[in-house]
Amino acid sequence: MRKPRQFSWSSIVKASSCESQKKPGLRCYQNLRRFLGRGYWILLVSGAALSSGCARSPSAVSYNRDVRPILVAYCLECHIAGSRSYHSGSGHNQNQFSVETYAEVIRGTKLGPVIIPGDPTNSTLIRAIEGKVDPRIQMPHGRGPLPRQDALTIRNWVAQGAKNN
């Protein structure tokens, strides 16, 4: 009876360099079949899935923990009701959009909602902070663009349903 051949990484290396062999097609096929027949293909598939991000799910974004601090830092200066200074309240005075509370963010502007829960691509707020609108209404107005990570956090929050959590 023939003794089963032990697996070694060298057989895989040999399989990848089959061009130098006399019968490259057959030998490569046999090495690959032996490798896959022993269940090592599960390691390959799971490794590929992990490296491509299939097994990772985005962590839940919290309005209070993640989104609100961004809105306070970059938006509240202009989008706050009842302020009398030059910049403070100017955004609210023009379009009635306030970021003071979750309810006001969800309510949107005098023209309607700026967030469509679950649909960041068609949410006006996301389009404005990502610079996909007319530069005159790009947010934050008169400042540099929102940091990419902050914009991505807000986008993920909207994609996850824009919940008050």
CORQUIPE-V583192 format. One record per pair of residues at least 4 apart in sequence whose ideal C-beta (glycine too) atoms are under 7 Angstrom apart, sorted by sequence separation. I is the first residue (numbers start at 1). GAP is how many residues later the second one is. If there is no record, write none. Layout:
i=I gap=GAP
i=I gap=GAP
This chain:
i=7 gap=4
i=9 gap=4
i=10 gap=4
i=11 gap=4
i=12 gap=4
i=13 gap=4
i=23 gap=4
i=24 gap=4
i=25 gap=4
i=26 gap=4
i=27 gap=4
i=28 gap=4
i=29 gap=4
i=30 gap=4
i=31 gap=4
i=32 gap=4
i=33 gap=4
i=34 gap=4
i=36 gap=4
i=40 gap=4
i=41 gap=4
i=42 gap=4
i=43 gap=4
i=44 gap=4
i=45 gap=4
i=46 gap=4
i=47 gap=4
i=48 gap=4
i=62 gap=4
i=63 gap=4
i=64 gap=4
i=67 gap=4
i=68 gap=4
i=69 gap=4
i=70 gap=4
i=71 gap=4
i=72 gap=4
i=75 gap=4
i=76 gap=4
i=89 gap=4
i=90 gap=4
i=91 gap=4
i=92 gap=4
i=100 gap=4
i=102 gap=4
i=103 gap=4
i=108 gap=4
i=119 gap=4
i=123 gap=4
i=124 gap=4
i=125 gap=4
i=126 gap=4
i=133 gap=4
i=146 gap=4
i=148 gap=4
i=149 gap=4
i=150 gap=4
i=151 gap=4
i=152 gap=4
i=153 gap=4
i=154 gap=4
i=155 gap=4
i=156 gap=4
i=158 gap=4
i=19 gap=5
i=35 gap=5
i=36 gap=5
i=49 gap=5
i=50 gap=5
i=61 gap=5
i=63 gap=5
i=71 gap=5
i=83 gap=5
i=92 gap=5
i=99 gap=5
i=108 gap=5
i=109 gap=5
i=127 gap=5
i=128 gap=5
i=133 gap=5
i=146 gap=5
i=157 gap=5
i=18 gap=6
i=21 gap=6
i=49 gap=6
i=61 gap=6
i=83 gap=6
i=91 gap=6
i=92 gap=6
i=98 gap=6
i=99 gap=6
i=108 gap=6
i=116 gap=6
i=120 gap=6
i=127 gap=6
i=140 gap=6
i=82 gap=7
i=106 gap=7
i=108 gap=7
i=116 gap=7
i=131 gap=7
i=80 gap=8
i=81 gap=8
i=115 gap=8
i=18 gap=9
i=78 gap=9
i=80 gap=9
i=106 gap=9
i=114 gap=9
i=128 gap=9
i=18 gap=10
i=77 gap=10
i=78 gap=10
i=105 gap=10
i=114 gap=10
i=115 gap=10
i=128 gap=10
i=129 gap=10
i=77 gap=11
i=78 gap=11
i=81 gap=11
i=97 gap=11
i=114 gap=11
i=128 gap=11
i=78 gap=12
i=79 gap=12
i=80 gap=12
i=97 gap=12
i=15 gap=13
i=78 gap=13
i=79 gap=13
i=96 gap=13
i=95 gap=14
i=96 gap=14
i=131 gap=14
i=95 gap=15
i=15 gap=16
i=14 gap=17
i=15 gap=17
i=81 gap=17
i=97 gap=17
i=129 gap=17
i=79 gap=18
i=80 gap=18
i=79 gap=19
i=81 gap=19
i=11 gap=20
i=15 gap=20
i=79 gap=20
i=80 gap=20
i=130 gap=21
i=129 gap=22
i=11 gap=23
i=12 gap=23
i=76 gap=23
i=75 gap=24
i=129 gap=25
i=71 gap=28
i=126 gap=28
i=5 gap=29
i=126 gap=29
i=7 gap=31
i=126 gap=32
i=120 gap=35
i=123 gap=35
i=120 gap=38
i=63 gap=39
i=120 gap=39
i=117 gap=41
i=118 gap=41
i=115 gap=43
i=118 gap=43
i=117 gap=44
i=117 gap=45
i=115 gap=47
i=91 gap=50
i=106 gap=56
i=102 gap=62
i=78 gap=63
i=75 gap=64
i=75 gap=65
i=74 gap=66
i=74 gap=72
i=70 gap=80
i=70 gap=83
i=70 gap=84
i=67 gap=86
i=66 gap=87
i=67 gap=87
i=67 gap=90
i=66 gap=91
i=61 gap=92
i=63 gap=94
i=61 gap=95
i=61 gap=96
i=58 gap=98
i=61 gap=99
i=60 gap=100
i=63 gap=100
i=63 gap=101
i=64 gap=101
i=63 gap=102
i=62 gap=103
